[in-house]
Amino acid sequence: MKRIKIAFICADNTGRSQVAEALCRIHENDVFLAFSAGTHPLDKINTEAVKAIKELYKYDMTKIQKPKALDQIKPVDIVITLNVGADTLPFEPKHMENWDINNPSKEDKESYIKKANTILSHITQLKKRLADGEVVLK
């Protein structure tokens, strides 16, 4: 089965979207080919987000992931925005939705662990909605 290309978009591409990309790589790599980008990317992934994913899954996001601008990702099938507008996408995805997931109020490891659990739940639900035909890629 061909993997579905998915991109997670947030403002600075250092926390939530990077965590979502990592979670897809860790848990759903057979279903999704994951990317992330930001509307205003910063230079490096948030240290506390990196610590959280390392603690939870022994996965180092910094080995293959880095912050990217929207124009640095290729067209994908699904775009998930994480509480940020993505009006300037350089391509039109087959499906787009917003997950109302704000930046952690405290940018500590524990906050990112909670966000990671929420994001993983959303990813699992999206996979189920795709399998059940609730989300159709045109």
C-alpha positions, -999 to 999 in steps of 0.1 A, spaced: 0 0 0 13 35 -9 19 56 22 -1 88 25 20 119 25 11 141 55 25 175 66 21 191 100 22 229 100 26 252 130 41 286 134 78 280 142 82 243 134 101 236 165 76 219 188 41 205 180 46 199 143 80 183 149 65 161 176 37 151 152 62 142 125 82 121 149 51 103 162 41 94 127 76 81 120 75 61 152 39 47 152 24 50 117 54 48 94 36 21 74 6 44 67 20 79 67 51 95 51 54 125 75 68 160 71 65 192 91 70 229 84 64 263 99 49 296 87 78 313 104 104 285 112 131 290 137 166 275 137 163 244 158 138 220 174 127 229 209 150 212 234 122 202 257 102 186 228 133 166 219 137 155 255 101 144 257 102 123 226 135 107 237 121 98 271 88 84 257 102 65 227 140 66 227 138 85 194 160 115 186 142 139 164 173 159 157 189 131 138 167 135 107 143 164 114 149 201 113 127 232 111 116 240 76 96 267 58 64 258 39 81 262 6 107 236 16 82 207 17 69 190 -14 32 186 -21 15 162 3 -19 145 4 -29 158 39 -21 190 57 -27 192 94 -24 227 108 -18 230 145 -37 261 155 -21 282 128 -33 294 94 -16 280 63 -30 303 37 3 304 19 7 268 10 27 264 -22 4 234 -32 -32 222 -26 -35 191 -5 -62 165 -11 -74 170 25 -67 197 51 -78 201 87 -69 220 118 -62 203 151 -67 228 179 -35 221 197 -18 252 212 18 256 221 24 242 256 17 269 282 50 259 299 77 248 275 90 220 297 94 183 290 62 173 309 41 198 288 55 183 256 48 148 269 11 157 274 10 174 239 26 143 224 -1 120 239 -28 144 225 -12 145 191 -8 107 190 -45 103 198 -53 126 168 -30 107 145 -47 74 155 -81 89 150 -71 102 116 -59 68 105 -92 53 116 -112 79 98 -92 72 66 -97 34 70 -135 39 77 -139 62 46 -148 93 67 -118 111 52 -115 106 14 -84 117 -5 -96 129 -39 
